[in-house]
Amino acid sequence: MRGLPGVLWRSRGRLWGRDMMLFVGGVSLFVMLATFPGLILLVGIYGLVSSPEAAAGQAAALATLAPEGAREPIAGELRRLAHAPAGAVSAQSGYALLVALYAAHRGFKALINGLSFVHDEEAPHGIVRFNLMALGLLAAAFLLLPALSLAFLTLQVVTAAFGVTPLNTAVQWAGASGGVVLALTLIYRYAVSSWPALWRASFTGAASAALRTLAAS
């Protein structure tokens, strides 16, 4: 605790002195680029197992995730896709999957690159290891997101059955916080440097980032 003020001061200087906004902008760009093909892919899959009307309703709900000025064009396109023939939906969904995977992979590469830069890494990852690590993070995200969604859905069903809604909210926040801390701890430890970072430093940085992320949300 005695060294905390010095750590915060050095962190502030490193944050402002290393063009971090360039890396933040790169990650944000590829996240947005991956989001819209992901919505098209989701509606395409949903439309194959449900009616066009239900898929269109789901598309309208998904469009609310977009900025206000872009919602109606996106919703209209998703509704059109929901009523398109199955063959056209499959072709567009396949193309959307490729775009989403490419953008997500580039987003993780930008994330690792930015973290390595602010970490002041003197021996960065080789090109093969760097790309494989980004692919590994992408695969982990694709596997964990459905698992977490299923866990939260199960929690909602159980708490609704027993009538303990406040506990449901508290557990969801705790679960979200723990998931963010765990993911960031592993990224900070293994992705930012050629050698694993200290567990204590990785956990401290992850907890700080998780608190600010949840506060901003």
N, C-alpha and C positions, 0 to 999 in steps of 0.2 A: 504493500500500500504506500510505503514511503516513496517508491519510485514511480508511482502512477502519474503524478503531474508531469514529470519529465517525459514519460512515454506519450502522454496526450499532446504535449508540446511538439515533440518530434514527429508525431503522426500528422499533426496539422501542417507542419512545414513540408512534409513529404507529399501530402495530399495536394497542396496548392502549387508545389513546385515541379510536378511531374506530368502535367498535361493529362490528368486523369479523365477530364471530360471527353477527350478523344476516345478513350477506351470505353467509357460509359455510353457514348453515342454509338460506337460500333456494336456493342452488345444489344442496345435497345433497337437498333435498326434491324438486326437479324432476328430478334425476338418477334418484332412486328411482321417481318417478312414470313416467318414460320407460322404465325398465328392464323392468317387468313386462309392459306391452303389447308391448315389443320381443320378449320371450320368446315370448308368444303368437303374434306375427306370424312369428317364426322357425320355431316348431313347425308353424304352419299351412302355410308354404311348404314345409317339409321333408316334411310329410305328403302334399302333392300329388305329390311325385316319388319317394316311398318307401312302404314298407308301414306300416300302422298300428303294428305291433309295433316296427319300427325307430324310428318317430317317438316312440312312448311311451318307449322306452329313452333317446332323446335328451332327452326332456322331463325324465326323472328326473335325468339328468346336469346339465341346466341349472338345475334346482331347487336344486342344491348351492350356487349362487351367492348364494342368499338367506340371511338370518339363520336360525339353527338352529330357532327356534320357528315360523318361517313355512314351512319347507321342505316338510313333508308336505301342508298344504293346497294349496300351489302345485303340488307334484308331482301331487297327485290331480286338480286342475283341468286341468293340462296333459295328463295321461293321458286324461282324459275328452275333451278337445279333439282329441287324436290319433285317437280312435276315432269321432269325430262324422262325419256325412255331409259330403261335399265342399262342398255348398252352404252349410251352416252354418259350416264352417271359413272359407270365403271371406268370408262376411258378417262374422264376428267378426274376421277378420284385417284387413279393411278398416277397421272401427271402431278396432281396436287401432293401426293405422297412424296414423290421425288423432290419437288420444290421444298416441301416442309423439312425433309431430312437434310437437304443441302443447307438450308438456312439455319436450322438448328445446330448442325455441325459447325458452321462458321461462327455462330453465336458462342458456342462453347470454346472454340479456339480463341475468339476475342477475349472471353472471360479469363482463360488461363494465361494468355499473353499479358493482359493488363495486370493481373495479380502477380505474375513473375516480375513485371517491370517495377511495380511499386515495392515488391519485396527486395529489390536491388540484387537480383540473382546474377551472379557472375558466371555461372556455368549453366546456361539454359538447356532445356531438353533438346535432343536431336530431332530432326524433322520427322522421322518415322515414329519415334516414341511420342512426340507431341501430337501427331494426328491420331495415333492409336488411343492416347489418353482422352482426347476429345471425343472419339467414337465411344469409348467406354462410358464416359459421363452421359453421352446421349442415350446409350442403351439403358443405363441405370435409370435415367429420368423416364424413359418410355415404360419401363417395368414398374417403377415405384408409383407413378401417378395413378394408374388404374388400381393398384393395390391400396393406396391411401384413400382413393375415392370409395372403394368397396368398404374399407374399414369405417369411414365416416358414415356411409349409408347404413351399415349394420348398426352403428352406434345410435343413429337417429331412430331406427326402427325399434331398438331395444328400449331406449329411454322414453319414446312415445308410448310404448306398450305399458310401461310402469309409471308413466306420468311424472317424470323427473326432468322436465325440459331445462331448468337452470343448470343442472348437472351436465346435460348434453352440451350446452354452450361453453361451460368451463372446461370440459374435457376436450372439446374441439380446439379451443385456444391453446390449451396445454399441448395437445398433440401436434398442432401446427408449429408451435414454438420449438418443441423437441425435434420435429423433423427438419426444420430449417437449421437448427444448431448442429444436429448430427451431420447433415449434408455439407454444410460449410466447414465444419471441423475436418472432415475427410478431405475436402478440396484443398483447404489451407495446408494440411499436413503433407499431402502427396502430390498435389498438382503444381504448386508455386515454385518448387525447387527440384533440382536433380536429386537432392538428398531429403529425406523426410524431415519436416520441421518439428519442433518440440510440441508435444501434446498440449502442454499448458498454454503455450502461445497460440496454438491453433484453436483451442477451445475458447480462450479469452476473446480472440478476434471474432470467432463465430458467434459467441453470445452477444457481443456488442453489436455486430451487424444484424443479428436476428431481432434484437430489441428495437433497433431503429427501423427495420423493415416492417415489423408488426405495428409500430407506432404510426408509420406513414400510411399503412393500409387502413 
